[in-house]
Amino acid sequence: MRILLLNWRDIRHPAGGGAEVWAHRVAEGLVKRGHSVTFFAAAVDGAPREEMMNGVRVVRGGSRFGVYRAARAFFTANQDDFDVILEEINTRPFFAHTWGDTAVVPMIHQVARDVWKYEAPLPLALVGRYFFEPRWLKKFASRRVMTLSPSSVDSLRDYGLRDLVVVLPGSDQRSVNVGTKTPQPTVCFLGRLVKSKRPVDAVRAFTILRQTIPTAEMFVMGSGPLKEKLRSEGAVGVKILGRVTSDERERILSSSHVLVTTTVREGWGLNVSEAAELGTPTIGYDSPGLRDSIPLCGGHLVRQDPQALGDALVDYFQGRLEISPRIGTQSWDDVCVQIETELHNALNQK
């Protein structure tokens, strides 16, 4: 198949996260299975208009909001080059099914819903939450849609979608790879430093732990507008690392004793899976997506409150809370087989 994959960002985008990791892993996996994949995403400063990445043709155009128009223009000019479109939806859809007769398979990572109030100013947050998002998603009510977790299925059903299939993210490993842990109790946070991820809550929970265990340390990995705020607050024992290399991320995840995650909502929470693969369990908020990934990966859920998270950290390091990481997802090969099947079915039903 000749596949056009649409995503608002690619992995080189400074705001790229788990959804972009998922997109690239799937694109690369489909290429390995003999398909050609063109990945269209927004333009990135310092990145070329077009390049090859691990066998995937990456084409960039448009801004954060202009990428949707740019994607349609690219497809219109090259539509004879593609058999099927894999449309990844992060809040705003591309609506590729309105572009012509080419088969389209939508992949909705998550709904935004309560994220609007954290990431958009008033009144846009209200308009987005109660007007735009319901209006956008209801246009997919009659279509077969893939999503990442049972939580996202429940949320999408609230918007009238019924033909939904869960495609859990992949893992590179069949068993947990337990590395050497640091001698002192170590907590890590991995994610975009934005309001909806609530890194401030994670740091507050750590300060509760440090009141009981003064030698504890915390590493915060990720970039975003809250990075300087966290650095300026200078919580004792907390190191704000910003964006790190993949090798550094793996080293810290592997050597830490526990990952904490405090996001408002996820499609799944790929950081949870990555930490589990490297032998590190997660303690995190009981929020959509995380309530699927954390238990499946051997972690522990708490109510959405820094005190509850801090108390759980104390219990964990003092031996009253026993958790053990495990591989809670399928392999990336299995993911790509599942996606390939959905693409073939859409193409055959065109």
C-alpha positions as CSV (number, residue, x, y, z in Angstrom):
1,M,0.0,0.0,0.0
2,R,1.0,3.6,-0.6
3,I,0.1,5.3,2.7
4,L,-0.2,8.9,3.6
5,L,0.1,9.4,7.3
6,L,-1.2,12.8,8.7
7,N,-0.2,14.1,12.1
8,W,0.0,17.7,13.2
9,R,3.6,17.2,14.4
10,D,6.5,14.8,13.7
11,I,9.1,13.7,16.2
12,R,11.4,16.6,15.4
13,H,8.8,19.1,16.5
14,P,9.9,20.8,19.8
15,A,6.4,20.1,21.2
16,G,6.4,16.4,20.0
17,G,5.4,13.8,22.6
18,G,4.0,10.3,22.9
19,A,1.6,10.7,20.0
20,E,4.5,11.5,17.7
21,V,6.5,8.6,19.0
22,W,3.5,6.4,18.2
23,A,3.2,7.8,14.7
24,H,6.8,7.3,13.8
25,R,7.0,3.8,15.2
26,V,3.9,2.8,13.2
27,A,5.2,4.5,10.1
28,E,8.5,2.7,10.3
29,G,6.8,-0.6,11.1
30,L,4.6,-0.3,8.0
31,V,7.6,0.4,5.9
32,K,9.3,-2.7,7.2
33,R,6.2,-4.6,6.2
34,G,6.7,-3.6,2.6
35,H,4.5,-0.5,2.4
36,S,5.5,3.0,1.4
37,V,4.7,5.8,3.9
38,T,4.7,9.5,3.5
39,F,4.3,11.3,6.8
40,F,2.9,14.9,6.5
41,A,3.3,17.2,9.5
42,A,3.7,20.9,10.4
43,A,6.9,22.7,9.4
44,V,9.7,22.8,12.0
45,D,12.3,25.5,12.3
46,G,15.7,24.0,11.4
47,A,14.1,20.9,9.7
48,P,14.0,20.5,6.0
49,R,10.7,20.6,4.0
50,E,11.3,17.0,3.1
51,E,13.6,14.2,4.3
52,M,13.8,10.5,4.7
53,M,13.7,9.1,8.3
54,N,14.3,5.4,8.7
55,G,12.6,4.6,5.4
56,V,9.7,7.0,6.0
57,R,9.3,10.1,3.7
58,V,8.6,13.0,6.0
59,V,7.1,16.1,4.4
60,R,6.5,19.3,6.4
61,G,4.3,22.3,5.7
62,G,2.1,24.8,7.4
63,S,2.1,26.1,11.0
64,R,0.5,24.8,14.1
65,F,-2.9,25.9,12.7
66,G,-2.0,26.0,9.1
67,V,-0.9,22.3,8.9
68,Y,-4.4,21.2,8.2
69,R,-4.8,23.4,5.1
70,A,-1.2,22.6,4.0
71,A,-1.9,18.8,4.3
72,R,-5.0,19.1,2.1
73,A,-3.1,21.1,-0.5
74,F,-0.3,18.5,-0.5
75,F,-2.8,15.6,-0.9
76,T,-4.7,17.4,-3.7
77,A,-1.5,17.9,-5.7
78,N,-0.4,14.3,-5.1
79,Q,-3.5,12.2,-4.6
80,D,-2.7,9.7,-7.3
81,D,0.4,8.7,-5.3
82,F,-1.6,7.3,-2.4
83,D,-4.0,4.3,-1.8
84,V,-5.1,5.1,1.7
85,I,-4.8,7.8,4.4
86,L,-4.0,7.1,8.1
87,E,-5.3,10.3,9.8
88,E,-4.1,10.8,13.3
89,I,-6.3,13.2,15.3
90,N,-5.0,15.3,18.2
91,T,-7.9,17.5,19.1
92,R,-8.6,19.0,15.7
93,P,-9.1,16.5,12.8
94,F,-7.9,16.9,9.2
95,F,-11.2,15.7,7.9
96,A,-9.4,13.7,5.2
97,H,-12.6,11.8,4.4
98,T,-13.9,14.9,2.8
99,W,-11.0,15.3,0.4
100,G,-12.2,12.8,-2.2
101,D,-12.6,9.1,-2.7
102,T,-9.3,7.9,-1.1
103,A,-9.9,5.5,1.8
104,V,-9.3,7.0,5.2
105,V,-8.6,5.3,8.6
106,P,-8.9,7.8,11.5
107,M,-6.8,7.3,14.7
108,I,-8.0,9.5,17.6
109,H,-5.4,9.4,20.4
110,Q,-7.7,11.1,22.9
111,V,-10.3,13.7,23.4
112,A,-9.2,17.0,24.8
113,R,-12.3,17.7,26.9
114,D,-10.9,19.0,30.3
115,V,-7.5,19.8,28.7
116,W,-9.0,22.9,27.1
117,K,-9.2,24.8,30.4
118,Y,-5.5,24.2,31.1
119,E,-4.1,24.9,27.6
120,A,-6.4,27.6,26.1
121,P,-7.4,31.0,27.5
122,L,-11.0,32.0,28.2
123,P,-13.3,32.2,26.3
124,L,-11.6,29.9,23.8
125,A,-11.4,27.1,26.3
126,L,-15.2,27.1,26.7
127,V,-15.8,27.4,23.0
128,G,-13.3,24.6,22.2
129,R,-14.7,22.3,24.9
130,Y,-18.4,22.8,24.3
131,F,-18.6,23.8,20.7
132,F,-15.7,22.9,18.5
133,E,-14.7,19.5,19.9
134,P,-18.2,18.0,20.0
135,R,-18.9,19.4,16.5
136,W,-15.6,17.9,15.1
137,L,-15.9,14.5,16.7
138,K,-19.6,14.0,15.9
139,K,-18.6,14.0,12.2
140,F,-16.9,10.7,12.8
141,A,-20.0,9.1,14.4
142,S,-20.7,6.9,11.4
143,R,-17.0,5.9,10.8
144,R,-14.8,3.2,12.1
145,V,-12.2,4.8,14.4
146,M,-9.1,3.5,16.1
147,T,-8.0,4.8,19.5
148,L,-5.4,3.9,22.2
149,S,-7.3,2.9,25.3
150,P,-10.6,1.9,26.9
151,S,-10.7,5.3,28.5
152,S,-10.7,6.9,25.1
153,V,-13.4,4.6,23.9
154,D,-15.6,5.7,26.7
155,S,-14.9,9.4,26.0
156,L,-15.5,9.0,22.3
157,R,-18.8,7.2,22.9
158,D,-20.0,10.3,24.7
159,Y,-19.6,12.1,21.4
160,G,-21.7,9.6,19.5
161,L,-19.0,7.4,18.1
162,R,-19.8,3.7,18.1
163,D,-17.5,1.7,15.8
164,L,-14.4,1.9,17.9
165,V,-11.3,-0.4,18.0
166,V,-8.6,-0.2,20.7
167,V,-5.0,-0.4,19.4
168,L,-2.8,-0.5,22.5
169,P,0.7,1.1,22.0
170,G,3.7,-1.2,21.5
171,S,6.7,-2.3,23.4
172,D,10.2,-3.1,22.2
173,Q,10.6,-5.8,24.8
174,R,8.9,-9.0,25.9
175,S,10.2,-8.8,29.5
176,V,11.2,-6.1,31.9
177,N,14.9,-5.0,31.7
178,V,15.8,-4.1,35.3
179,G,18.9,-1.9,35.4
180,T,20.9,-0.7,38.4
181,K,19.0,1.8,40.6
182,T,20.6,4.8,42.2
183,P,21.7,4.3,45.9
184,Q,19.4,7.2,47.0
185,P,15.6,7.2,46.5
186,T,15.0,8.7,43.1
187,V,11.8,9.9,41.5
188,C,11.5,11.0,37.8
189,F,9.0,12.9,35.8
190,L,8.9,12.6,32.0
191,G,6.5,14.8,29.9
192,R,5.8,18.2,28.4
193,L,6.1,20.9,31.0
194,V,2.7,22.4,30.3
195,K,-0.3,23.0,32.6
196,S,-2.3,20.0,31.5
197,K,0.5,17.6,32.5
198,R,0.6,19.3,36.0
199,P,4.4,19.0,36.6
200,V,3.9,21.4,39.5
201,D,1.7,18.7,41.2
202,A,4.5,16.2,40.7
203,V,7.1,18.4,42.3
204,R,4.7,19.2,45.3
205,A,4.2,15.4,45.8
206,F,8.0,15.0,45.8
207,T,8.5,17.7,48.5
208,I,6.1,15.7,50.7
209,L,8.3,12.6,50.2
210,R,11.4,14.6,51.0
211,Q,10.0,15.7,54.3
212,T,10.2,12.0,55.3
213,I,13.2,11.0,53.3
214,P,15.6,14.1,53.0
215,T,18.0,12.2,50.7
216,A,15.4,11.7,48.0
217,E,16.1,13.2,44.5
218,M,13.9,14.0,41.6
219,F,14.7,14.4,37.9
220,V,12.2,16.3,35.7
221,M,12.6,15.6,31.9
222,G,10.8,17.6,29.3
223,S,10.5,21.0,27.8
224,G,7.7,23.5,27.7
225,P,6.5,26.9,29.1
226,L,6.6,25.8,32.8
227,K,10.3,24.8,32.7
228,E,11.6,28.2,33.9
229,K,8.8,28.5,36.5
230,L,9.9,25.1,38.0
231,R,13.6,26.1,37.9
232,S,12.9,29.5,39.5
233,E,10.9,27.8,42.4
234,G,14.0,25.8,43.1
235,A,12.5,22.9,45.1
236,V,15.2,21.2,47.1
237,G,16.3,17.9,45.6
238,V,14.7,18.6,42.2
239,K,16.7,18.8,39.0
240,I,14.9,20.4,36.0
241,L,16.8,18.8,33.1
242,G,14.6,20.1,30.2
243,R,14.6,18.1,26.9
244,V,17.1,15.2,27.0
245,T,18.5,12.8,24.5
246,S,16.9,9.4,24.1
247,D,20.0,7.8,25.7
248,E,19.8,10.1,28.7
249,R,16.1,9.5,29.0
250,E,16.6,5.8,29.1
251,R,19.4,6.1,31.6
252,I,17.4,8.2,34.0
253,L,14.2,6.1,33.6
254,S,16.2,2.9,34.2
255,S,18.1,4.2,37.3
256,S,15.1,5.8,39.0
257,H,13.0,3.9,41.5
258,V,9.7,5.3,40.3
259,L,8.1,7.5,37.7
260,V,5.3,9.9,38.6
261,T,2.7,11.2,36.2
262,T,0.1,13.7,36.9
263,T,-1.5,14.6,33.6
264,V,-5.2,15.6,33.3
265,R,-5.8,13.2,30.5
266,E,-3.9,10.9,28.2
267,G,-4.7,8.6,25.3
268,W,-2.5,6.0,27.0
269,G,0.7,7.4,28.6
270,L,3.6,6.1,26.6
271,N,6.0,7.3,29.3
272,V,4.4,4.7,31.6
273,S,5.2,1.9,29.2
274,E,8.7,3.1,28.5
275,A,9.5,3.2,32.3
276,A,8.1,-0.2,32.8
277,E,10.2,-1.7,30.0
278,L,13.3,-0.3,31.8
279,G,12.3,-1.7,35.2
280,T,10.7,1.3,36.7
281,P,7.0,1.3,38.0
282,T,4.7,4.3,37.9
283,I,2.7,6.0,40.6
284,G,0.2,8.4,39.0
285,Y,-3.1,10.1,39.0
286,D,-6.3,8.2,38.3
287,S,-7.1,10.1,35.1
288,P,-8.3,8.9,31.7
289,G,-5.7,6.9,29.9
290,L,-3.5,6.6,32.9
291,R,-6.1,4.5,34.6
292,D,-5.5,2.0,31.8
293,S,-1.7,2.2,31.3
294,I,-0.6,2.4,35.0
295,P,-2.3,-0.8,36.3
296,L,-1.4,-2.8,33.1
297,C,2.2,-1.8,33.5
298,G,2.3,-2.8,37.2
299,G,2.0,0.7,38.8
300,H,-0.3,2.3,41.3
301,L,-3.1,4.9,40.9
302,V,-3.9,7.6,43.4
303,R,-6.6,10.3,43.5
304,Q,-5.8,13.5,41.6
305,D,-4.1,15.4,44.5
306,P,-0.4,16.1,45.3
307,Q,-0.9,15.0,48.9
308,A,-2.2,11.6,47.8
309,L,0.7,11.2,45.4
310,G,3.2,12.3,48.0
311,D,1.7,9.9,50.6
312,A,1.9,7.0,48.1
313,L,5.6,7.8,47.4
314,V,6.3,7.7,51.1
315,D,4.5,4.4,51.4
316,Y,6.4,3.0,48.4
317,F,9.9,3.9,49.7
318,Q,9.1,2.8,53.2
319,G,7.9,-0.6,51.9
320,R,4.2,-0.3,52.6
321,L,3.3,-0.1,48.9
322,E,4.5,-3.0,46.7
323,I,4.5,-2.4,43.0
324,S,6.4,-4.1,40.2
325,P,6.8,-3.1,36.6
326,R,5.6,-5.4,33.8
327,I,5.1,-5.2,30.1
328,G,1.5,-4.3,29.7
329,T,1.2,-3.8,26.0
330,Q,1.7,-5.7,22.7
331,S,4.8,-5.5,20.6
332,W,5.2,-2.8,18.0
333,D,5.1,-5.5,15.3
334,D,1.6,-6.5,16.6
335,V,0.5,-2.9,16.5
336,C,1.6,-2.5,12.9
337,V,-0.2,-5.7,11.9
338,Q,-3.4,-4.4,13.5
339,I,-3.0,-1.0,11.7
340,E,-2.2,-2.8,8.5
341,T,-5.4,-4.8,8.8
342,E,-7.5,-1.7,9.4
343,L,-5.9,0.0,6.3
344,H,-6.5,-3.0,4.1
345,N,-10.1,-3.3,5.2
346,A,-10.8,0.4,4.5
347,L,-9.2,0.1,1.1
348,N,-11.2,-3.0,0.2
349,Q,-14.5,-1.4,1.4
350,K,-13.9,1.8,-0.7
